[in-house]
Amino acid sequence: MALEQDQKPNPADTSAPEPPLWKQIFLQRKEETPRNTIAEWTVTILLLLFGTTTLVQAFVIPTGSMEDTLLIGDHLLVDKLAYAPPGPISKYFLPYSAVKRGDIIVFRWPDDIRMTFVKRVLGVPGDRIRIENKQVFLNGKALQEPYKYHKTEYFDSYRDTFPSEPNTRLSEGGRTMLEKHMTGNEIVVPDNAFFAMGDNRDQSLDSRYWGFVPRENIIGKPLIIYWSYDAPTERLQSSTPGWEHIQDLATNFFTKTRWGRTFNLIHGYPVQ
């Protein structure tokens, strides 16, 4: 299934050889709690054994609104249990949690639930949000966001100073947000809803334009990139690969696969 998102990171130079992939993954997770580490790999193995189930689901990123965190052509496994209500037994070994600021989430787009989006949560119920000259303020404090990118030099009066008078057409959810959830120069996130934005901040169709993400629309959170392939958006938006994409895979599979991203675990960022 394709995920909507609206360039590519340069690998850091190093004089020392990179450790093996398995070791990179281990070191990346070394500081996580054992419970979370075991849980993430448990759901991954379940998918490999049993295919797409109610536990995890495969998605592909077709557009660039989450660059450079997620790239066009990243194929993900999404943990559908992450935010599910914990069971009496499963709560002891599966990573159930509340949706937190900084989480990357996969959800059904409120404007058309047939479409699936991926964004980062910046506001949870009760939070106050505003943007001044591209700087996000959460509950009156400027956010430090090492994951975000600004890839345009120009200033947009609505996108970069929010909330403000729209200079483009908003969806019904976006208009309702401005009419009913704006206090002073801030947006206040209502109950059972979240404010989400793309990391590619200047090229993201997100809560600024269509409003809040309802809690019931959230599918889960990305767990791991199991394969990443350099392909254009138009080849990734269909549910079935076209002939041109099949030919490209047959010819360029080894050269266009981003091997360095394979099996990378995906993490949120603790936004405070």
C-alpha positions as CSV (number, residue, x, y, z in Angstrom):
1,M,0.0,0.0,0.0
2,A,1.3,3.4,-0.9
3,L,1.6,6.2,1.7
4,E,1.0,9.8,0.7
5,Q,3.7,12.4,1.5
6,D,4.0,15.6,-0.4
7,Q,16.9,15.4,-1.4
8,K,18.2,12.5,-0.4
9,P,20.6,12.6,2.6
10,N,24.3,12.6,1.9
11,P,26.0,9.8,3.7
12,A,28.6,11.0,6.2
13,D,32.2,10.6,5.2
14,T,34.3,8.4,7.5
15,S,37.8,7.1,7.4
16,A,37.0,3.9,9.3
17,P,35.1,1.0,7.6
18,E,31.4,0.7,8.6
19,P,30.5,-2.1,10.9
20,P,28.4,-5.0,9.6
21,L,24.6,-4.2,9.2
22,W,23.6,-6.4,12.0
23,K,26.0,-4.6,14.3
24,Q,24.7,-1.2,13.2
25,I,21.2,-2.2,14.1
26,F,22.3,-3.6,17.4
27,L,24.2,-0.5,18.3
28,Q,21.3,1.7,17.2
29,R,19.0,0.0,19.6
30,K,21.5,-0.6,22.5
31,E,20.1,2.2,24.6
32,E,16.4,1.2,24.2
33,T,14.7,-0.8,26.8
34,P,14.9,-4.6,26.3
35,R,11.1,-4.7,26.2
36,N,10.8,-2.4,23.2
37,T,13.7,-4.0,21.4
38,I,12.2,-7.5,21.7
39,A,8.8,-6.2,20.8
40,E,9.9,-4.5,17.6
41,W,11.8,-7.5,16.3
42,T,9.0,-9.8,17.4
43,V,6.4,-8.1,15.1
44,T,8.9,-8.0,12.3
45,I,9.5,-11.7,12.5
46,L,5.8,-12.4,12.7
47,L,5.3,-10.6,9.4
48,L,8.0,-12.5,7.7
49,L,6.5,-15.8,8.9
50,F,2.8,-15.1,8.4
51,G,2.6,-12.3,5.8
52,T,0.5,-9.2,6.3
53,T,-1.8,-9.6,9.3
54,T,-3.6,-7.6,11.8
55,L,-0.2,-7.1,13.6
56,V,1.8,-5.4,10.9
57,Q,1.3,-4.1,7.4
58,A,3.6,-3.2,4.5
59,F,3.5,0.3,3.0
60,V,5.6,2.2,0.5
61,I,6.5,6.0,0.6
62,P,5.5,7.5,-2.7
63,T,6.2,11.2,-2.0
64,G,8.7,13.4,-0.1
65,S,6.8,15.2,2.7
66,M,8.8,13.2,5.3
67,E,12.2,13.7,3.8
68,D,14.9,13.3,4.9
69,T,13.6,11.0,7.6
70,L,11.7,8.8,5.1
71,L,12.5,8.8,1.4
72,I,10.5,8.2,-1.7
73,G,10.7,4.5,-2.3
74,D,11.2,3.4,1.3
75,H,9.2,0.2,2.0
76,L,8.0,0.0,5.6
77,L,6.5,-2.4,8.0
78,V,4.0,-0.6,10.1
79,D,3.3,-1.8,13.7
80,K,-0.5,-1.8,14.0
81,L,-0.5,-2.8,17.6
82,A,1.6,0.1,18.9
83,Y,-1.4,2.2,19.9
84,A,-3.9,-0.6,20.3
85,P,-5.6,-1.1,23.8
86,P,-3.4,-3.5,25.7
87,G,-4.7,-7.0,26.4
88,P,-4.4,-8.8,29.8
89,I,-1.4,-10.9,28.6
90,S,0.0,-9.1,25.5
91,K,0.6,-5.9,27.6
92,Y,3.6,-7.6,29.1
93,F,5.5,-8.2,25.9
94,L,4.1,-5.8,23.2
95,P,4.9,-2.1,23.2
96,Y,1.5,-0.6,23.7
97,S,1.7,3.2,24.3
98,A,-0.2,6.4,24.0
99,V,0.4,8.6,20.9
100,K,3.2,11.0,21.9
101,R,4.6,14.2,20.6
102,G,7.4,13.4,18.1
103,D,6.0,10.0,17.1
104,I,5.8,9.2,13.4
105,I,2.3,7.9,12.6
106,V,0.5,6.2,9.7
107,F,-3.1,7.2,9.5
108,R,-6.1,7.5,7.2
109,W,-6.4,11.0,5.8
110,P,-9.4,12.7,7.3
111,D,-10.4,14.2,4.0
112,D,-10.5,10.7,2.3
113,I,-10.0,7.7,4.5
114,R,-9.1,5.6,1.4
115,M,-5.8,7.4,1.4
116,T,-3.0,6.7,3.9
117,F,-0.6,9.4,5.1
118,V,2.5,9.4,7.3
119,K,3.5,12.4,9.4
120,R,5.0,13.4,12.7
121,V,2.9,14.3,15.7
122,L,3.7,17.7,17.0
123,G,0.6,18.4,19.1
124,V,-1.5,16.2,21.4
125,P,-4.8,17.1,23.1
126,G,-4.6,20.4,25.0
127,D,-1.4,21.6,23.2
128,R,-1.1,25.1,21.9
129,I,0.7,25.5,18.5
130,R,1.8,28.4,16.4
131,I,4.5,28.9,13.7
132,E,6.4,32.2,13.4
133,N,8.8,32.5,10.4
134,K,9.0,28.7,10.0
135,Q,9.7,28.2,13.8
136,V,7.2,26.0,15.6
137,F,6.2,27.1,19.1
138,L,4.6,24.5,21.4
139,N,2.8,25.8,24.5
140,G,4.7,29.0,24.2
141,K,8.2,27.5,23.7
142,A,10.2,27.3,20.5
143,L,10.7,23.6,19.5
144,Q,14.1,22.2,18.7
145,E,13.5,19.9,15.7
146,P,16.7,18.3,14.4
147,Y,14.6,16.1,12.1
148,K,13.0,18.9,10.1
149,Y,14.1,20.3,6.8
150,H,13.3,23.6,4.9
151,K,14.0,23.1,1.2
152,T,12.6,26.3,-0.1
153,E,14.1,29.8,0.4
154,Y,10.9,31.8,-0.1
155,F,8.5,32.7,2.7
156,D,4.9,31.7,2.6
157,S,2.5,33.9,4.6
158,Y,0.2,31.0,5.7
159,R,2.5,28.0,5.7
160,D,5.3,29.7,7.6
161,T,3.2,32.0,9.9
162,F,0.4,29.8,11.3
163,P,-2.4,30.2,12.1
164,S,-3.1,33.2,9.8
165,E,-5.2,34.2,6.9
166,P,-5.1,31.4,4.4
167,N,-3.6,32.2,1.0
168,T,-4.7,28.9,-0.5
169,R,-7.9,26.7,-0.4
170,L,-8.2,24.7,2.8
171,S,-10.2,21.5,3.3
172,E,-13.3,21.6,5.5
173,G,-11.2,20.2,8.4
174,G,-8.7,23.0,8.0
175,R,-11.4,25.7,7.9
176,T,-13.1,24.2,11.0
177,M,-9.7,24.1,12.8
178,L,-9.3,27.9,12.3
179,E,-12.9,28.7,13.1
180,K,-13.3,26.6,16.3
181,H,-9.9,25.8,17.7
182,M,-8.0,29.0,17.4
183,T,-7.3,31.0,20.5
184,G,-5.4,34.2,20.0
185,N,-2.6,33.4,17.6
186,E,-2.5,29.7,18.5
187,I,-4.2,26.5,17.5
188,V,-5.5,24.4,20.5
189,V,-5.6,20.7,19.9
190,P,-9.0,19.2,20.9
191,D,-9.6,15.9,22.7
192,N,-9.0,12.7,20.8
193,A,-7.1,14.5,18.0
194,F,-3.5,15.3,17.0
195,F,-1.7,18.0,15.1
196,A,0.7,16.4,12.6
197,M,3.3,17.8,10.1
198,G,5.8,16.5,7.6
199,D,9.5,16.7,8.3
200,N,10.0,18.3,4.9
201,R,8.3,21.3,6.3
202,D,8.0,23.4,3.2
203,Q,6.6,20.6,1.0
204,S,4.1,18.9,3.2
205,L,0.3,18.7,3.0
206,D,-0.4,18.4,6.7
207,S,-2.6,19.6,9.6
208,R,-2.0,23.2,8.6
209,Y,-4.2,22.6,5.5
210,W,-6.7,19.8,6.5
211,G,-6.9,20.0,10.3
212,F,-6.4,17.5,13.0
213,V,-5.8,13.7,12.8
214,P,-8.7,11.9,14.7
215,R,-7.5,9.3,17.1
216,E,-9.6,6.6,15.4
217,N,-7.8,7.3,12.1
218,I,-4.4,6.2,13.3
219,I,-3.3,2.9,11.9
220,G,0.0,2.5,13.7
221,K,3.6,3.7,13.5
222,P,6.4,2.7,11.1
223,L,8.7,0.1,12.6
224,I,11.4,-0.7,10.1
225,I,12.5,0.0,6.5
226,Y,12.7,-3.5,5.0
227,W,13.7,-2.2,1.5
228,S,14.4,1.1,-0.1
229,Y,14.4,1.6,-3.9
230,D,15.1,4.8,-5.8
231,A,11.9,5.2,-7.9
232,P,9.8,8.3,-8.9
233,T,6.5,9.1,-7.2
234,E,4.3,8.2,-10.2
235,R,5.5,4.6,-10.2
236,L,4.8,4.1,-6.5
237,Q,1.3,5.5,-6.1
238,S,-0.5,2.6,-7.7
239,S,-1.5,-0.5,-5.7
240,T,0.0,-2.7,-8.5
241,P,3.3,-2.1,-10.2
242,G,3.2,-0.9,-13.8
243,W,5.2,-2.5,-16.6
244,E,7.7,0.4,-16.6
245,H,8.4,-0.1,-12.9
246,I,8.8,-3.9,-13.4
247,Q,11.3,-3.3,-16.2
248,D,13.2,-0.8,-14.0
249,L,13.4,-3.3,-11.2
250,A,14.7,-6.1,-13.5
251,T,17.4,-3.8,-14.9
252,N,18.4,-1.7,-11.9
253,F,17.5,-3.6,-8.8
254,F,21.0,-3.9,-7.4
255,T,22.1,-0.4,-8.4
256,K,19.0,1.6,-7.3
257,T,18.3,-0.3,-4.1
258,R,19.5,1.8,-1.2
259,W,21.3,-0.9,0.7
260,G,22.3,1.4,3.5
261,R,18.7,2.0,4.5
262,T,17.7,-1.7,4.5
263,F,16.6,-2.9,7.9
264,N,16.9,0.5,9.5
265,L,14.6,0.9,12.5
266,I,12.4,4.0,12.5
267,H,12.2,6.1,15.7
268,G,10.2,9.1,16.9
269,Y,11.9,12.0,18.6
270,P,11.0,13.1,22.1
271,V,9.4,16.5,21.5
272,Q,8.8,18.3,24.8
